Amino acid sequence: QVVLVESGGASVQTGGSLRLSCVASGFYFGNRCMGWFRQSPGKEREGVAVILTSDGSTDYLDSVKGRFTISRENVKNAVYLQMDSLKPEDSGMYYCASSGGWGRCPPMSQQHDFAYWGQGTQVTVSS
């Protein structure tokens, strides 16, 4: 059984930082695409960042480039999202997800290719 557990969400002020963590279990972590997605009320869920666990290649939503960093720690089956210079528009429920396939990261817009999802962790950025 695949389980993804997120943690690290909190309420912070504009300009603050947070580090989200996701620990995965139930599958081989070493050659998966792991991603962070977010959803705020009234908006569609969007991809924020993805990383291929085998080689560390990454992709980011344009609006977070230079502020967010995704990383992984394969020995712990963990993926992280370091979020700096946070803005109110970064607020939302953040979900960790894993691709159903191996060896490549699908486009973040193809959320149906991410087969496994966590329950989410809330991030609130106040102005």
Disulfide bonds with the S-S distance in Angstrom:
Cys22-Cys96 2.08
Cys33-Cys105 2.08
